[in-house]
Amino acid sequence: MKIMNITLIIIGIAVSVLLLLQFFSNRSQRNIETYSFELVKSYGAFEVRNYESSLFTSVQLPSNEYKKVSSAGFSILANYIFGGNKENQKIAMTSPVAMTLEDTMTVMFMLPKDLQKDNLPQPTNSKIKFIEEPAKKVAVITFGGWANDEKINNYKQKLITALEAEGINHSGKFYFLGYNPPYEIFNRRNEIMVELTQDV
């Protein structure tokens, strides 16, 4: 009986800590700068959005496996923005984390709008590059839970099928967008995005 009571207490403490972590994580997420867009039109299965031009820090990795690339890429870029640069300067985290869906994938962190390319701290890792993404019109499909290769490929195909059904042309260059840290359980948000090549 004592062992059962101790076990229940431990479980109760663990659940409480987890719920507190989710609460503070959700509060901190609300204060994070995000990749700004204007909703153009909702088609039910997907949305068409206009994104403004933005500056990203990026690292290209020789793999197309989501788990491997997301973990390694996040570590490299997080180290840079948390002060692992020549000036030891910290940069605010933004959302979402973006990844190109190619044979050689690139992980990208958007940089805060108050920073310019010519005044960024210099990386100590030569793999880190800066990318200026122009304003663009895109189609986006959203899904929940934890992302993996199967889900990403599935929703990518769903987006392709939905665009074909509407007769909308796209560039064929797809991105994955992840909005939540790994420890967040509730209200997880992931997106697949592709640039459009026509007006909608």
Sequence and secondary structure as in RCSB ss.txt:
>XXXX:A:sequence
MKIMNITLIIIGIAVSVLLLLQFFSNRSQRNIETYSFELVKSYGAFEVRNYESSLFTSVQLPSNEYKKVSSAGFS
ILANYIFGGNKENQKIAMTSPVAMTLEDTMTVMFMLPKDLQKDNLPQPTNSKIKFIEEPAKKVAVITFGGWANDE
KINNYKQKLITALEAEGINHSGKFYFLGYNPPYEIFNRRNEIMVELTQDV
>XXXX:A:secstr
 HHHHHHHHHHHHHHHHHHHHHHHHHHHHHTSEE  EEEEEE SS EEEEE  EEEEEEEES   HHHHHHHHHH
HHHHHHBT BTT  B   EE EEEE SSSEEEEEE  TT  GGGS  BSSTTEEEEEE  EEEEEEEE S   HH
HHHHHHHHHHHHHHHHT  EEEEEEEEE S TT  SS  EEEEEEESS  
